[in-house]
Amino acid sequence: MGYQSRFFDERIDGDVKRGTPPSRRFPGRRARRGVVAAMSGLLAEERVAAHYKAQGYEVLARRWRGKAGEIDLVCQRGDGVIFVEVKSASTHALAAERLLRRQMDRICLAACEFCGNRPAGSLSEMRFDAALVDAPGRVRVIENAFGG
C-alpha cells in the first residue's frame, strides 16, 4: 500500500473505506487549524500595529467593521488616514499573494464608509497599505499598495 492509498483510506470495523478526506477522518483537525490561523492573524496585526506606532502613527481602530467589510488597522499621522490590510505567511512573497483584488475593493469601500463618519468626511487624505508578516515575525509595509 503506497502513501497515496494510505492517505485516503479509513478503517471502519476492519474494512477499508476509500476516498475519505482527511477532514472527515480527523474531525477536530480543521477546527484546530482555523484557531491557529486566527491566532497567528491576531499576532501579525499586533506586530504591525506596534510597527506603525514606532513610526509615529496613531492607531485609530483595529478590525474596524463596516457594511462593506473589515479593515485590519486604521492609522493616522497628520491629516492622512492609512488603511492597512495585514497578511501573514511563511514568507513575505506568499503573504503578498494572499491579497486578492476583491478584498482590495471591499477595503476601499469600507474606507469610504469609515471616512464618511469623520468630520472631514470623504475629503480625508487616504492611503492603502499592505503589511506583510513572515514566519519569524518580520514586518514589511508596502505603502500605497492599492486603492484609488
N, C-alpha and C positions, 0 to 999 in steps of 0.2 A: 504494500500500500504506500504510494508516494505522498509527498507533502500535500499536494492539491486535494487528493481524495480524503486524507485525514482531516484537513482543514474544514471541509464541508460535510463531514459525517457526524452523526449523533447516534449514540447507542440508547435505545429505548427497549427495556425488557429483553435485552440480548440481541435485538435486531438493530441493524444499522439503517437509519433514515438519511437518505442522501439529499443534499441541496439545502440543508438548514443553514440560514445565515448566522454568523457569529452573534448578532444582537439577540437572536431568539434562543441560542444555546446558552448564552450568559446574560440573562436579563438585566442585571444591575450594572453591567459594563458601560452601556450607553449613558445611563444616568450619571455615573461617576465621571465619565469623560466630559459631560456637559458642565458639571460642577467645577471640575478642574479648569475648563476653558473660561468659565465665568470668573473664577478667582484670578486667573492669570490676566484676564482683561482688566479687572479692577486694579491689580498691582501695576499694570502698564499705565493705566490712567493716573495713578498716584505718582509714578515716576515722571510722567510728562507734566503733571501739574507742578511738581517740585522744580522741574527744569524751567518752566515758564516763570515761576516765582523768582527763581535765581536770576533770571534775565530782566527782572524789574516789572513784570506784568502782574496785574491783579486778576485773580480767578473769580469771575462773576458767578459762574454756575458750572456744576458738574452734572452730567447726564440730564441736561435740560430737555424736557419733552413737550413738544407742541403737537398740533393736529397733523402736521406734515411729517413728523418724525422726531428722532432724538439726536441731540448734539452732545458729543462726549465731553467737551470742555468749551467754555466761553470765557475768553480772557480780554483784558483791556489794558492799554497803555496809551496815555494821552486821550485823544478823541477817537482812536481806532478801536474797533471791536474785532477780535480774532476768534474765529470758529475753528475748532480743532477736532479732526477725526483721528482717533488713536487706533493703530493697528499693531498687533504683535504676532511674531512668528519666530522661527529659529534663526532666520536671517532678515536683514532689512529688505532685501530684494523680495523675499517671499511675503513679507508684510505688505509691501507696496502692491503686490499682485492682488491682494485681498480687497483693495479699494475699487469698488465697481462704479460704473457710470451712474446707474440708477440710485446708488447710495449718495453720490455727489449731488445729484439733482434733488433728492429729498433733503439733504443737509442745507442746500441753498434755499429751498422753500421754507424750511424751519427757521433759518437765519433771518429771512424777511419777516417771519412771524415774530421772532424774538425782538427784532429792531422796531417793529410796529408798536411794541409795548413800551418803548423808551421815549424820553422827551424829544430827542432829535428825530425819532421815527426812522423812516427808510432813508433819510439823508445821512445816517451814520456811515462813517467810513468803515467798510468791511473787508476782511481778509480771510481767506480759507486756507488753513494749513493742514498738512498730513503729518502726524507724528508717528514715526516707526520705531518700534521697540524690538530688539533682537533677544535671543535666549539669555545672554549674560546680563540683559537689562540696560544696554546702551541705547540712548535716545538719539534719533536723527530726525530733525524737523525739516520739512520741505515747505518753505513759505510760498504762499500763492499757488498751492498745488492744484487748485481747481477753482471754479466759480466764474461769475460774470466778468 
